[in-house]
Amino acid sequence: MAEYRITPIDRLSQVEQVQPVHRREAGSQFGAMLQREIESASPAQESFSVAFSRHARARAEERGIEVTPTLMDQLADSVERASAKGATNILAFDATRAFIINIPHGRVITTMSQEEMRENIFTNIDGAVLLK
């Protein structure tokens, strides 16, 4: 037969004492506490926005990449999808253009045209997203 030891708890004085409450009061307190926990545990609907760094804006102009509201929506969608997967620096691209985006700051770091994509190697990224 195995021998078991029970270790005495010597810090009982540090345990928070719970005061008895009436059943109705306990139910409302529990409901309020549960709601707070649900709200803090579930991720809030984050609004993802993207901004161009000064460098990226200059590169877009040089390379003839038009920054339209549709493009900004596509980039924000890419940031949201990549963020959900835990990426921090992504390449968001389609057939004609590419964008390196820092997810935590929601900032486009640089842009490339189709011609430049053929000649470049993409480094320091941990994800790639096709623009929708």
Disulfide bonds with the S-S distance in Angstrom:
none
